[in-house]
Amino acid sequence: MSRRILRAAVVGAGLLGLDLAERLAQSPDLVCGLVAGRLGSAGLRRAARLGCAVSDAGIDAVDPAEVDVVFDASDATAHPARRAELAGAGVLMVDLTPGTGGVVVAPTVNGHLAETARHLSLVSCGGQAALPVLDVIARHCAPRYVEVVTTAAAASVGRAGRRNLDEYIAATEAAVRQVAGTPQAKVLTALTPALPAPAFRVQVAVLAGDVEPGLADGIEAAARAVRAGFAPGYEAARVTTERGRITVTVTVAARRPGLPGHAGNVEIINAAAVLLAQRHAATRKA
């Protein structure tokens, strides 16, 4: 049987939401039926020019009888109960905010969970960049402590992202602990106004005991999988192991036409979100 094209709604008309709407326009499995944001926002006007229906009612504009997938790119603290309600109604909830709830998913780590789960948490852009590396590290040693430092161009982080920095740190730390299998993790983040704007960067440091051979090759294989699957500008470089300390530098450059190269943070989480929704769509036959 052929695939069913799923109807999608995007909640949030900022940097993430608009890029999502543009990606959905290019998807063979998803169609953007609604972009919901704030009254009078420039983002809604731009979404309307893309041909999407728009609403200023936010997530309350989403009718579960009219959509199959909801991408939430709004505010982490705004409506957790509404997210759960939509997921309970059979809608696939793809949460791009660092909110609580949902199954933590990264496409190359545990992307198969998107086939059956109804509430996916993409954690954060830093989480999406770090988790493929940490998944490999955890298979080569037993981490005792993990530190992740993310640096993004200020121009690539919108209003909601700035409001949610505390939630960003908390959600990313929780996901790091889960994937690395350690109770101790620290996440630090910085927004830089530097010009020219630098690519999104994530520095991963791990303290562990003995490290099994093949770590660097495993990390490069994980990076190739991310590049081939959804984020062609993903690189994991400068892998070092010395006296039980492992360090890896991840950079993500945006490659989608129309997105500035420094917006790798936008690219990695949005590309992951669309890929996971397409994987879910593949399991729902017409």
Secondary structure, DSSP 8 states (H G I E B T S, - for coil): --B--EEEEEE--SHHHHHHHHHHTT-SSEEEEEEE--TT-HHHHHHHHTT--EESSGGGG--TTT-SEEEE-S-TTT-HHHHHHHHHTT-EEEE-SS-S-SEE--HHHHGGGGGT-SEEE---HHHHHHHHHHHHHHTTS-EEEEEEEEEEEGGG--HHHHHTHHHHHHHHHHHHHHHHT-S-EEEEEEEE--SS---EEEEEEEEES---TTHHHHHHHHHHHHHHHT-TTEEEEEEEEETTEEEEEEEE---STTS-TT-HHHHHHHHHHHHHHHHHHHTSB-
